[in-house]
Amino acid sequence: MADEGDLQKVGRPLLGKDYGKKRRTELDARRNQFRIRIGSYYTPWTELKKQLSLTTDAEMAGFLLNKYEEWKLLSVGVAAASQKSLPGPSSRLTSTPHYKGDVIREERTPVMSEISAAESDEVTLSATEMHGELQGEGEDTRSTTEMHGELQGEGVSVPMEMEGAMSEGRHAKKKQSLSFVDPFDLTLDVSEIHEAVEDDDPDYVPAFDITIRPQQMTEAMEEMAFEEIEFGLEVEDDEDATLVEEIEEEMEIGPGVAHVKTEGETDYLLDDTLCLTFLNQLITLAVTFKETCTKCCTQLTITTNFVGSALYLKWVCAQGHIEHKWCSQPLLNRRVHSGDLLVASSCVLSGNNFGKLRLFGQMLNLPLLSTSVFHRIQTHYLVPCIDRVWESHQEELIEHLKGENVIIMGDGRMDSPGHCAQYCSYTFMEMESKKVLSLITLDKRSVERKSANLEKASFQKSLESLLQKNVKVVEVVTDGHLGIGAMMKQDFAHIKHSHDIWHAAKNLGRRIIKAGKKKRAKDLLKWTQHIVNHFWYSCKEADKNYLKFINIWGQARHHACDEHEWILAEGEGMAECSHAELQPDPKRPPWLSRESPASNHLNQVILDKRLRSNFHYYENFRSTAEIEVFNNLILMYCAKRFAYSPPVYRMRNLLSALDNNHHVDRPVLVNKEGEIV
């Protein structure tokens, strides 16, 4: 008998049981470097946040940090300006620290990303405002650098951040930036630390980790994409990231650029209507801009109207004169909007469902074409176009195979699970190139509404179409469908018919499991996988020789009983297993007793006449695994949970065939170590 390790299970390598736990541990360790534990202060933290009317922990952290910096630097300002007389008894000086390279600017109107200062009646002045007030009162007008020198001379310590700002403030560019870390630019992660405590402990106070992390913190934490963290995938660097700085320099606020400054101004983002517009059409609109009517010189008003995804504008005066018309999309033949055609074709070619796409547009307030327009475009444009592309592609494939002996493998796929299928698509794939040669879809109304007859009828129709196109088919590989097998014997006897070895092994495994469930034969179940693997090995090593197959396949009944050498019948000599000397293996199932019921049932399975007589179906050792992969690809374009009309169902299946044929020669995806992902 062959070694149990001769045939390894083929497929994607499985990750270990502890892989996910290891990844989470590494991620937690990375995050723990920047966490802050507040322990029993969590309750006062939340109460203070509620009293200050703050909604998030990020606002709370930013508020406290800001107040601390004001208090710390206030002592510096008071010590340095003790001889100065500042206007207003309730005014105070403050200068908050900023990052190196930022410019200290005047306080501006708070935007919606800043904390509102309406709760405080105190006047807060920035460093720039302080300098201006001093000049306005005739006080000392020295530069910040000179003031910095005087402060140091008087023995007043100046923070390093303030020192950097004073030295570089004169040479900084004129751009808007905060003079402190915006608390809304901080990310505050709060997670409870689970410790081993008793649930009924009345004094237990939960401990929390709080991580305060700037959004642009690149030195403290290594940037990592979400896919890398969660799934261990390698994500390529974003090429557009290097352009962010250049784009920011080009953005300037002007009369033609809308700028959202307050929370109330965000309403127009939700109330406004999006539309698909072509660049050339916008340029045309800009050139033909008009304000008054050329006929009556009255003011023009612009009326809007959506037709599908297209926007129509009309310049109309009070007298009803139409000065100009404009459409956001070019018109095609039969007055079809190009945007509608592109939306419909993109929906189909990407394998999406129009219902979901339309719901996406409704959520975004983006006008799209109606359902009836989509179906008309699909029927009159997309279906005929894809049919012509497939016919042309199929002719090229057949022309390439002319005069050659072609081995094809076929399999059928129903459009819905269960025994109530409406359609069946049958695929023939060329064995060597793995390209789809033929794909036929059949409606059950053509087979007297009997779903069970669909696969046989579609197989016959597909094979006949290939033979009519002068394809020299010498062998057909299918599963063990009895109806197809009878048809091949009767109508296509000149073509070799082979069965998929995987289906044969699966059926053999079912028989062994069924026999092992009988009385006192439970030990046979532990040998199921080993017997199935040995069947694969026997078919492969037989090399189309029936006697060799019988010899190798019969070794299993002796090997399972711990007999590795035996005498052949009628004194023909000795026989032995094909494996080398066995080594102790704890994973090996227990040996069967020669006279046990499990051994008797195993002999019945191995000596089954039908299995031996069907050897000619397995002698070439063929597999249809690639078609199973292709059937999975069809689900992307033609899911089983949606209903389609016959032309649309055929079109979506043909799209999957075109997709497979155009990408079948691409190399497989590997990681940096060269392993298949």
C-alpha positions as CSV (number, residue, x, y, z in Angstrom):
1,M,0.0,0.0,0.0
2,A,1.2,3.5,-0.7
3,D,2.4,5.8,2.1
4,E,-0.2,7.9,3.6
5,G,1.9,11.0,2.8
6,D,2.3,10.2,-0.9
7,L,-0.8,12.3,-1.7
8,Q,-1.0,15.5,0.1
9,K,-4.2,17.5,0.1
10,V,-3.8,20.2,-2.6
11,G,-5.1,23.7,-1.9
12,R,-4.3,26.9,-0.1
13,P,-2.0,26.4,2.9
14,L,-3.9,26.7,6.2
15,L,-2.9,29.1,8.9
16,G,-2.2,27.7,12.3
17,K,-4.8,27.8,15.1
18,D,-2.8,30.4,17.0
19,Y,-2.2,32.7,14.0
20,G,-5.0,35.1,14.7
21,K,-4.2,35.2,18.4
22,K,-0.6,35.9,17.6
23,R,-1.6,38.8,15.3
24,R,-3.8,40.3,17.9
25,T,-1.1,40.0,20.5
26,E,1.4,41.8,18.3
27,L,-1.1,44.6,17.5
28,D,-2.0,45.0,21.2
29,A,1.7,45.2,22.1
30,R,2.2,47.9,19.5
31,R,-0.7,49.9,20.8
32,N,0.3,49.4,24.5
33,Q,3.4,51.5,23.9
34,F,1.2,54.6,23.6
35,R,-1.6,53.9,26.1
36,I,-2.3,55.9,29.3
37,R,-3.9,54.1,32.2
38,I,-6.2,56.3,34.4
39,G,-7.5,53.5,36.5
40,S,-10.0,54.6,39.2
41,Y,-10.1,58.2,37.7
42,Y,-12.3,57.0,34.9
43,T,-15.5,58.0,36.7
44,P,-14.3,61.6,37.5
45,W,-13.1,61.8,33.9
46,T,-16.6,61.0,32.5
47,E,-18.4,63.3,35.0
48,L,-16.1,66.2,34.1
49,K,-16.7,65.6,30.4
50,K,-20.4,65.7,31.0
51,Q,-20.2,68.9,33.0
52,L,-18.2,70.6,30.2
53,S,-20.7,69.4,27.6
54,L,-18.0,67.6,25.6
55,T,-19.1,64.6,23.6
56,T,-15.9,62.7,22.9
57,D,-12.8,61.7,24.9
58,A,-10.7,63.5,22.3
59,E,-12.4,66.8,23.1
60,M,-11.9,66.2,26.8
61,A,-8.2,65.4,26.4
62,G,-7.7,68.4,24.1
63,F,-9.5,70.7,26.6
64,L,-7.4,69.6,29.5
65,L,-4.1,69.8,27.6
66,N,-5.0,73.3,26.4
67,K,-5.9,74.5,29.8
68,Y,-2.7,73.1,31.3
69,E,-0.5,74.8,28.6
70,E,-2.3,78.1,29.3
71,W,-1.6,77.8,33.0
72,K,2.0,76.8,32.5
73,L,2.8,79.6,30.1
74,L,0.7,82.1,31.9
75,S,3.3,82.1,34.7
76,V,6.0,82.7,32.1
77,G,4.0,85.6,30.6
78,V,3.3,87.2,34.0
79,A,7.0,87.0,35.1
80,A,8.2,88.5,31.8
81,A,5.5,91.2,31.6
82,S,5.3,92.2,35.3
83,Q,6.3,95.7,34.4
84,K,3.9,96.0,31.5
85,S,0.4,97.5,31.7
86,L,-2.0,95.5,29.6
87,P,-5.5,96.9,28.6
88,G,-8.5,95.6,30.4
89,P,-8.6,94.3,33.9
90,S,-10.0,90.9,32.9
91,S,-7.5,90.4,30.0
92,R,-4.7,87.9,30.3
93,L,-1.8,86.8,28.2
94,T,-1.3,83.3,26.8
95,S,0.9,81.8,24.3
96,T,0.3,78.1,23.6
97,P,3.2,75.9,22.3
98,H,3.2,74.8,18.7
99,Y,5.2,72.4,16.6
100,K,8.4,73.5,15.0
101,G,7.7,75.1,11.6
102,D,4.2,76.3,12.5
103,V,3.5,80.0,12.4
104,I,1.9,81.8,15.4
105,R,-1.2,83.5,14.0
106,E,-4.1,85.6,15.3
107,E,-7.0,83.8,16.8
108,R,-9.7,83.2,14.2
109,T,-13.4,82.4,14.3
110,P,-13.7,78.8,15.6
111,V,-14.5,76.3,12.9
112,M,-16.6,73.2,13.5
113,S,-13.4,71.2,14.2
114,E,-12.4,73.4,17.2
115,I,-13.7,73.7,20.7
116,S,-16.0,76.6,21.2
117,A,-14.7,79.2,23.7
118,A,-18.2,80.7,24.4
119,E,-18.2,79.2,27.8
120,S,-15.4,81.5,29.1
121,D,-15.7,85.3,29.6
122,E,-12.0,85.7,29.8
123,V,-10.1,87.2,26.9
124,T,-7.5,84.9,25.5
125,L,-4.7,86.5,23.5
126,S,-2.3,84.7,21.2
127,A,1.4,85.7,21.0
128,T,0.7,87.8,17.9
129,E,-2.2,89.7,19.5
130,M,-0.1,90.3,22.6
131,H,2.6,91.9,20.4
132,G,0.1,94.0,18.6
133,E,-1.5,95.3,21.9
134,L,1.9,96.2,23.2
135,Q,2.6,98.3,20.1
136,G,-0.8,99.9,20.2
137,E,-0.3,101.2,23.8
138,G,3.2,102.5,23.0
139,E,4.9,99.8,25.0
140,D,8.0,97.9,24.1
141,T,7.9,97.0,20.4
142,R,10.8,94.6,20.5
143,S,10.7,91.5,18.4
144,T,10.0,88.1,19.9
145,T,13.7,87.2,19.6
146,E,14.7,90.3,21.6
147,M,12.0,89.6,24.2
148,H,13.2,86.0,24.4
149,G,16.8,87.2,25.1
150,E,15.5,89.5,27.8
151,L,13.5,86.8,29.4
152,Q,16.5,84.5,29.5
153,G,18.6,87.3,30.9
154,E,16.2,87.8,33.8
155,G,16.4,84.1,34.7
156,V,13.0,83.1,33.3
157,S,13.0,79.7,31.7
158,V,11.4,79.6,28.2
159,P,10.0,76.3,26.8
160,M,11.9,74.8,23.8
161,E,8.7,74.9,21.7
162,M,8.4,78.6,22.3
163,E,12.1,79.1,21.6
164,G,11.7,77.4,18.2
165,A,8.7,79.5,17.4
166,M,10.4,82.8,18.1
167,S,13.5,81.9,16.0
168,E,11.6,80.7,13.0
169,G,8.4,82.9,13.2
170,R,9.9,85.7,11.0
171,H,10.8,83.4,8.1
172,A,7.7,81.2,8.0
173,K,5.3,81.2,5.1
174,K,1.9,82.9,5.3
175,K,-0.4,80.0,5.7
176,Q,-3.2,79.1,8.1
177,S,-2.2,76.8,10.9
178,L,-3.1,76.3,14.5
179,S,-0.6,77.5,17.2
180,F,-1.4,74.4,19.2
181,V,-2.3,70.8,18.6
182,D,-6.0,70.8,17.7
183,P,-7.7,68.5,20.2
184,F,-9.9,67.2,17.3
185,D,-6.7,66.1,15.5
186,L,-6.0,63.7,18.4
187,T,-7.3,60.2,18.5
188,L,-8.3,58.9,22.0
189,D,-8.7,55.2,22.3
190,V,-10.3,53.9,25.5
191,S,-10.3,50.2,26.1
192,E,-11.0,48.3,29.3
193,I,-8.2,46.1,30.7
194,H,-9.6,42.7,31.6
195,E,-8.0,41.4,34.7
196,A,-8.7,38.2,36.7
197,V,-11.0,39.5,39.4
198,E,-14.0,38.1,41.1
199,D,-17.3,39.2,39.6
200,D,-18.9,39.8,43.0
201,D,-16.2,42.1,44.4
202,P,-18.0,45.3,45.5
203,D,-14.8,47.3,45.5
204,Y,-13.8,46.4,42.0
205,V,-13.1,49.5,39.7
206,P,-12.5,48.8,36.1
207,A,-9.1,49.9,34.7
208,F,-8.9,51.5,31.3
209,D,-6.2,52.2,28.8
210,I,-6.4,55.6,27.1
211,T,-4.3,56.2,24.0
212,I,-3.9,59.8,22.9
213,R,-2.5,59.8,19.4
214,P,-2.1,62.7,16.8
215,Q,-3.4,61.8,13.4
216,Q,-0.1,62.8,11.8
217,M,2.1,60.9,14.3
218,T,4.6,59.2,12.0
219,E,7.6,59.0,14.3
220,A,5.9,57.4,17.3
221,M,4.0,54.6,15.6
222,E,4.7,52.8,12.4
223,E,2.1,53.4,9.7
224,M,0.2,50.2,8.9
225,A,-2.7,49.7,6.6
226,F,-5.9,48.1,7.8
227,E,-5.5,45.1,5.6
228,E,-2.1,44.4,7.1
229,I,-3.4,44.6,10.6
230,E,-6.5,42.5,10.2
231,F,-5.6,40.0,7.4
232,G,-1.8,40.0,7.2
233,L,-1.8,41.2,3.6
234,E,0.9,43.3,2.1
235,V,-0.5,46.6,0.8
236,E,1.5,48.7,-1.7
237,D,2.3,52.3,-0.8
238,D,-0.1,54.9,-2.0
239,E,1.4,56.8,-4.9
240,D,-0.9,59.7,-4.4
241,A,0.4,60.3,-0.8
242,T,3.4,62.2,-2.1
243,L,1.1,64.7,-3.9
244,V,-0.7,65.8,-0.8
245,E,1.7,68.6,0.0
246,E,1.6,69.9,-3.6
247,I,-2.2,69.8,-3.7
248,E,-2.5,71.8,-0.4
249,E,-0.3,74.5,-1.9
250,E,-2.6,74.8,-4.9
251,M,-5.7,75.1,-2.8
252,E,-6.6,78.8,-2.2
253,I,-9.8,80.2,-0.7
254,G,-11.5,82.6,-3.0
255,P,-15.0,83.6,-4.2
256,G,-15.3,80.5,-6.4
257,V,-14.3,78.0,-3.8
258,A,-16.8,77.2,-1.1
259,H,-15.4,76.8,2.4
260,V,-17.3,75.2,5.2
261,K,-16.6,77.1,8.4
262,T,-19.4,76.3,10.8
263,E,-21.5,73.2,11.6
264,G,-24.6,74.9,10.2
265,E,-23.0,75.3,6.8
266,T,-22.7,71.5,6.4
267,D,-26.5,71.3,5.7
268,Y,-26.0,72.2,2.0
269,L,-23.8,69.1,1.6
270,L,-26.8,66.9,2.5
271,D,-29.4,69.0,0.7
272,D,-27.5,69.5,-2.5
273,T,-27.9,67.1,-5.5
274,L,-25.0,65.4,-7.1
275,C,-24.9,64.8,-10.9
276,L,-22.6,63.1,-13.4
277,T,-20.9,65.8,-15.6
278,F,-18.3,65.6,-18.3
279,L,-15.3,67.9,-18.3
280,N,-15.8,69.1,-21.8
281,Q,-19.4,70.0,-21.1
282,L,-18.4,72.1,-18.1
283,I,-15.9,73.9,-20.3
284,T,-18.7,74.6,-22.8
285,L,-20.9,75.9,-20.0
286,A,-18.2,78.3,-18.8
287,V,-17.7,79.7,-22.3
288,T,-21.4,80.3,-22.9
289,F,-22.1,82.0,-19.5
290,K,-24.8,84.7,-19.9
291,E,-26.6,87.0,-17.4
292,T,-29.2,89.0,-19.4
293,C,-31.5,88.1,-22.3
294,T,-30.4,89.3,-25.6
295,K,-33.9,89.9,-26.8
296,C,-35.5,91.8,-23.9
297,C,-32.5,92.6,-21.7
298,T,-34.2,91.2,-18.7
299,Q,-32.5,89.1,-16.0
300,L,-32.0,85.4,-16.8
301,T,-32.9,82.6,-14.5
302,I,-31.5,79.1,-14.7
303,T,-33.9,76.2,-14.5
304,T,-32.7,72.6,-13.8
305,N,-34.1,69.3,-14.9
306,F,-32.7,65.8,-14.5
307,V,-33.2,63.2,-17.2
308,G,-31.8,60.0,-15.9
309,S,-28.3,60.9,-14.7
310,A,-28.0,63.9,-17.0
311,L,-28.6,67.5,-15.8
312,Y,-30.3,70.0,-18.2
313,L,-29.9,73.7,-17.6
314,K,-32.0,76.4,-19.3
315,W,-31.4,80.2,-19.3
316,V,-34.9,81.6,-19.3
317,C,-36.0,85.2,-18.9
318,A,-39.2,86.5,-17.4
319,Q,-40.8,86.8,-20.9
320,G,-40.2,83.1,-21.5
321,H,-37.3,83.5,-24.0
322,I,-34.9,80.6,-23.9
323,E,-31.5,82.1,-24.2
324,H,-29.4,79.0,-23.9
325,K,-29.6,75.2,-23.1
326,W,-27.0,73.0,-21.7
327,C,-26.7,69.3,-20.9
328,S,-24.1,67.7,-18.6
329,Q,-23.7,64.6,-20.8
330,P,-23.3,64.2,-24.6
331,L,-26.2,62.5,-26.4
332,L,-25.7,59.3,-28.4
333,N,-27.8,57.8,-31.1
334,R,-31.5,57.5,-30.3
335,R,-31.1,60.3,-27.8
336,V,-29.4,58.0,-25.2
337,H,-27.3,59.9,-22.7
338,S,-23.7,58.7,-22.6
339,G,-23.7,58.8,-18.8
340,D,-26.7,56.4,-18.6
341,L,-25.0,54.0,-21.0
342,L,-21.7,54.1,-19.0
343,V,-23.5,53.5,-15.7
344,A,-25.5,50.6,-17.1
345,S,-22.5,49.0,-18.8
346,S,-20.2,49.5,-15.7
347,C,-22.9,47.9,-13.5
348,V,-23.1,44.8,-15.7
349,L,-19.4,44.4,-16.5
350,S,-18.4,44.7,-12.8
351,G,-20.9,42.0,-11.9
352,N,-23.1,44.3,-9.8
353,N,-26.8,44.4,-9.3
354,F,-28.7,47.5,-10.5
355,G,-30.9,47.5,-7.5
356,K,-27.9,47.9,-5.1
357,L,-26.4,50.6,-7.4
358,R,-29.7,52.5,-7.4
359,L,-29.9,52.3,-3.7
360,F,-26.3,53.7,-3.5
361,G,-27.4,56.6,-5.6
362,Q,-30.4,57.3,-3.4
363,M,-28.2,57.3,-0.3
364,L,-25.8,59.7,-2.0
365,N,-28.6,61.9,-3.5
366,L,-27.1,61.1,-6.9
367,P,-29.6,60.9,-9.7
368,L,-29.2,57.8,-11.8
369,L,-31.1,56.3,-14.7
370,S,-34.4,54.6,-13.9
371,T,-34.9,50.8,-13.8
372,S,-36.8,50.8,-17.1
373,V,-34.0,52.7,-18.9
374,F,-31.4,50.4,-17.4
375,H,-33.3,47.3,-18.7
376,R,-33.8,48.9,-22.2
377,I,-30.0,49.7,-22.4
378,Q,-29.2,46.2,-21.2
379,T,-31.5,44.6,-23.8
380,H,-30.7,46.7,-26.8
381,Y,-27.0,47.4,-26.3
382,L,-25.2,45.3,-23.7
383,V,-26.6,41.8,-24.5
384,P,-26.0,42.0,-28.3
385,C,-22.6,43.5,-27.8
386,I,-21.4,40.9,-25.4
387,D,-22.8,38.1,-27.6
388,R,-20.8,39.4,-30.6
389,V,-17.6,39.7,-28.5
390,W,-18.0,36.1,-27.3
391,E,-18.7,34.8,-30.8
392,S,-15.6,36.5,-32.1
393,H,-13.5,35.3,-29.2
394,Q,-14.8,31.7,-29.6
395,E,-13.9,31.7,-33.3
396,E,-10.3,32.7,-32.4
397,L,-10.0,29.8,-29.9
398,I,-11.4,27.2,-32.3
399,E,-9.2,28.5,-35.2
400,H,-6.2,28.0,-33.0
401,L,-7.2,24.4,-32.2
402,K,-7.9,23.3,-35.8
403,G,-6.3,20.0,-36.7
404,E,-5.4,19.1,-33.1
405,N,-6.7,16.4,-30.9
406,V,-8.7,18.2,-28.2
407,I,-9.4,17.0,-24.7
408,I,-12.3,18.8,-23.1
409,M,-13.7,18.7,-19.6
410,G,-17.3,19.7,-18.8
411,D,-19.5,20.4,-15.9
412,G,-23.0,21.8,-15.4
413,R,-24.1,24.6,-13.0
414,M,-27.7,25.3,-11.9
415,D,-28.8,28.9,-11.3
416,S,-30.2,28.2,-7.9
417,P,-29.6,25.6,-5.1
418,G,-31.9,22.7,-4.7
419,H,-34.0,20.9,-7.3
420,C,-36.0,23.8,-8.6
421,A,-33.5,25.4,-11.0
422,Q,-34.7,27.6,-13.8
423,Y,-31.5,27.6,-15.9
424,C,-28.5,25.4,-16.4
425,S,-25.2,26.6,-17.8
426,Y,-22.9,23.9,-19.2
427,T,-19.2,24.7,-19.7
428,F,-16.6,22.9,-21.8
429,M,-13.0,23.8,-21.0
430,E,-9.9,22.8,-23.0
431,M,-7.8,20.5,-20.8
432,E,-4.3,22.0,-21.7
433,S,-5.0,25.8,-21.9
434,K,-7.8,25.8,-19.3
435,K,-9.8,28.2,-21.5
436,V,-13.6,28.0,-21.9
437,L,-14.4,26.7,-25.4
438,S,-18.2,26.6,-25.1
439,L,-20.8,27.8,-22.7
440,I,-24.5,26.9,-23.2
441,T,-27.4,28.1,-21.1
442,L,-30.7,26.3,-21.2
443,D,-34.1,27.1,-19.7
444,K,-36.1,24.3,-18.1
445,R,-39.0,25.2,-20.3
446,S,-37.1,23.5,-23.1
447,V,-37.0,20.2,-21.2
448,E,-40.7,19.9,-20.2
449,R,-40.0,22.0,-17.0
450,K,-37.9,19.2,-15.5
451,S,-34.8,20.5,-13.8
452,A,-33.3,17.0,-13.6
453,N,-33.0,16.9,-17.4
454,L,-31.3,20.2,-17.8
455,E,-27.6,19.0,-17.4
456,K,-28.0,16.2,-19.9
457,A,-29.7,18.3,-22.5
458,S,-27.2,21.2,-22.1
459,F,-24.3,18.7,-22.4
460,Q,-25.6,17.3,-25.6
461,K,-26.3,20.7,-27.1
462,S,-22.8,22.1,-26.2
463,L,-20.9,19.0,-27.5
464,E,-22.8,19.0,-30.7
465,S,-22.1,22.7,-31.3
466,L,-18.3,22.0,-30.9
467,L,-18.5,19.1,-33.3
468,Q,-20.4,21.2,-35.9
469,K,-17.6,23.7,-35.7
470,N,-15.0,21.0,-36.7
471,V,-13.4,20.7,-33.3
472,K,-11.6,17.3,-33.1
473,V,-12.7,16.1,-29.7
474,V,-11.0,12.9,-28.7
475,E,-11.8,12.8,-25.0
476,V,-14.5,14.2,-22.7
477,V,-14.1,14.4,-18.9
478,T,-17.2,14.8,-16.8
479,D,-18.5,13.8,-13.4
480,G,-20.3,10.5,-12.9
481,H,-23.7,11.6,-14.3
482,L,-25.4,8.4,-15.4
483,G,-27.5,10.1,-18.1
484,I,-24.4,11.6,-19.7
485,G,-22.6,8.3,-19.5
486,A,-25.4,6.5,-21.3
487,M,-25.5,9.2,-24.0
488,M,-21.8,8.9,-24.6
489,K,-22.1,5.2,-25.1
490,Q,-25.0,5.5,-27.5
491,D,-24.5,8.7,-29.5
492,F,-20.7,9.5,-29.1
493,A,-19.1,6.1,-28.9
494,H,-16.1,7.3,-30.9
495,I,-15.1,9.8,-28.2
496,K,-13.3,8.6,-25.1
497,H,-15.3,9.3,-21.9
498,S,-13.5,9.8,-18.6
499,H,-14.7,10.6,-15.1
500,D,-13.3,13.1,-12.8
501,I,-11.1,11.3,-10.3
502,W,-12.2,13.6,-7.4
503,H,-15.9,12.7,-7.9
504,A,-14.9,9.0,-7.9
505,A,-12.9,9.3,-4.7
506,K,-15.7,11.2,-3.1
507,N,-18.2,8.5,-3.9
508,L,-15.8,5.8,-2.6
509,G,-15.5,7.7,0.6
510,R,-19.2,7.8,1.0
511,R,-19.4,4.0,0.6
512,I,-16.7,3.4,3.2
513,I,-18.5,5.7,5.7
514,K,-21.8,3.9,5.0
515,A,-20.1,0.5,5.6
516,G,-18.4,1.8,8.8
517,K,-21.7,2.8,10.3
518,K,-22.9,-0.8,10.3
519,K,-22.8,-3.0,13.4
520,R,-19.3,-3.6,14.9
521,A,-17.6,-1.9,11.9
522,K,-16.8,1.4,13.5
523,D,-13.0,0.9,13.3
524,L,-13.3,1.1,9.5
525,L,-14.3,4.8,9.7
526,K,-10.7,5.7,10.9
527,W,-9.3,4.2,7.7
528,T,-11.6,6.2,5.3
529,Q,-9.1,8.9,4.4
530,H,-6.2,6.4,3.9
531,I,-8.3,4.1,1.6
532,V,-9.4,7.1,-0.5
533,N,-5.8,8.3,-0.8
534,H,-4.7,4.9,-1.8
535,F,-7.4,4.9,-4.6
536,W,-5.9,8.1,-6.0
537,Y,-2.5,6.5,-5.8
538,S,-3.7,3.3,-7.6
539,C,-5.3,5.1,-10.5
540,K,-2.2,7.3,-10.9
541,E,0.4,4.6,-10.8
542,A,-1.6,2.1,-12.9
543,D,-0.7,4.0,-16.1
544,K,-3.8,2.7,-18.0
545,N,-2.9,-0.9,-17.1
546,Y,-5.9,-2.7,-15.6
547,L,-4.0,-5.6,-14.0
548,K,-1.6,-3.2,-12.4
549,F,-4.5,-1.2,-11.0
550,I,-6.0,-4.4,-9.5
551,N,-2.7,-5.4,-7.9
552,I,-2.1,-2.0,-6.3
553,W,-5.7,-1.4,-5.3
554,G,-5.9,-4.8,-3.7
555,Q,-3.0,-4.0,-1.3
556,A,-5.3,-2.0,0.8
557,R,-7.2,-5.0,2.2
558,H,-4.0,-6.6,3.4
559,H,-2.3,-3.4,4.7
560,A,-5.2,-2.4,6.9
561,C,-4.9,-5.8,8.7
562,D,-1.2,-5.3,9.2
563,E,-0.2,-7.8,6.5
564,H,2.4,-6.4,4.2
565,E,3.5,-9.7,2.5
566,W,1.1,-12.4,1.4
567,I,0.8,-15.4,-0.9
568,L,-1.1,-15.0,-4.2
569,A,-3.9,-17.3,-5.1
570,E,-3.1,-20.6,-6.8
571,G,0.5,-20.4,-5.8
572,E,1.5,-17.7,-8.2
573,G,4.1,-16.3,-5.8
574,M,4.4,-13.6,-3.2
575,A,3.1,-10.1,-3.2
576,E,3.9,-7.2,-0.9
577,C,2.9,-3.6,-0.2
578,S,4.5,-0.8,-2.2
579,H,5.6,1.2,0.8
580,A,9.0,1.0,2.5
581,E,9.6,-0.3,6.0
582,L,7.0,1.3,8.3
583,Q,8.1,3.5,11.1
584,P,6.1,4.0,14.3
585,D,3.4,6.6,13.7
586,P,1.0,7.7,16.5
587,K,-1.4,9.1,13.8
588,R,-1.9,5.8,12.1
589,P,-5.3,4.2,12.9
590,P,-5.4,0.9,14.7
591,W,-5.0,-2.2,12.6
592,L,-8.1,-4.2,11.7
593,S,-8.5,-7.8,12.7
594,R,-8.7,-10.2,9.7
595,E,-12.0,-11.8,10.8
596,S,-13.6,-8.6,12.1
597,P,-16.8,-7.2,10.6
598,A,-14.8,-4.0,9.7
599,S,-12.3,-6.1,7.6
600,N,-15.1,-7.9,5.9
601,H,-16.9,-4.7,4.9
602,L,-13.6,-3.3,3.6
603,N,-13.1,-6.4,1.4
604,Q,-16.6,-5.9,-0.1
605,V,-15.7,-2.3,-1.0
606,I,-12.3,-3.1,-2.5
607,L,-13.5,-6.2,-4.4
608,D,-16.7,-4.5,-5.7
609,K,-17.2,-5.6,-9.4
610,R,-18.7,-2.2,-10.5
611,L,-15.7,-0.3,-9.2
612,R,-13.3,-2.5,-11.0
613,S,-15.3,-2.5,-14.2
614,N,-15.4,1.3,-14.2
615,F,-11.6,1.5,-14.3
616,H,-11.6,2.7,-17.9
617,Y,-13.2,5.9,-16.7
618,Y,-10.3,6.6,-14.3
619,E,-7.3,5.2,-16.2
620,N,-6.3,8.6,-17.7
621,F,-6.4,10.1,-14.2
622,R,-8.3,13.3,-15.2
623,S,-9.7,16.1,-13.0
624,T,-12.2,18.9,-13.6
625,A,-11.0,21.0,-10.6
626,E,-10.5,24.0,-12.9
627,I,-14.1,24.0,-13.9
628,E,-15.1,24.0,-10.3
629,V,-13.0,27.2,-9.9
630,F,-14.6,28.7,-12.9
631,N,-18.1,27.9,-11.5
632,N,-17.1,29.9,-8.5
633,L,-16.1,32.8,-10.7
634,I,-19.6,32.8,-12.3
635,L,-21.0,33.7,-8.9
636,M,-19.4,37.1,-9.2
637,Y,-21.4,37.9,-12.3
638,C,-24.4,35.7,-11.8
639,A,-25.3,35.1,-8.2
640,K,-27.8,32.4,-7.4
641,R,-29.8,34.7,-5.2
642,F,-31.0,36.9,-8.0
643,A,-33.4,36.1,-10.9
644,Y,-32.5,37.0,-14.5
645,S,-34.2,36.8,-17.9
646,P,-32.8,34.2,-20.3
647,P,-30.8,36.7,-22.4
648,V,-29.3,38.4,-19.3
649,Y,-28.5,35.1,-17.6
650,R,-26.6,34.0,-20.8
651,M,-24.8,37.4,-21.0
652,R,-23.6,37.3,-17.4
653,N,-22.3,33.7,-17.9
654,L,-20.5,34.7,-21.0
655,L,-18.9,37.6,-19.2
656,S,-17.4,35.2,-16.7
657,A,-16.1,33.0,-19.5
658,L,-14.4,36.1,-21.1
659,D,-13.0,37.0,-17.7
660,N,-11.5,33.6,-17.2
661,N,-10.0,33.3,-20.7
662,H,-8.4,36.7,-20.5
663,H,-6.8,36.1,-17.1
664,V,-6.1,32.4,-17.1
665,D,-2.4,32.9,-18.2
666,R,-1.6,35.4,-15.4
667,P,0.9,34.3,-12.8
668,V,-0.5,33.5,-9.4
669,L,-0.1,36.0,-6.6
670,V,2.8,35.4,-4.3
671,N,4.2,37.3,-1.2
672,K,7.7,38.5,-0.7
673,E,8.9,35.0,0.3
674,G,7.6,33.6,-3.0
675,E,4.7,31.6,-1.4
676,I,1.3,31.5,-3.1
677,V,-1.1,33.8,-1.3
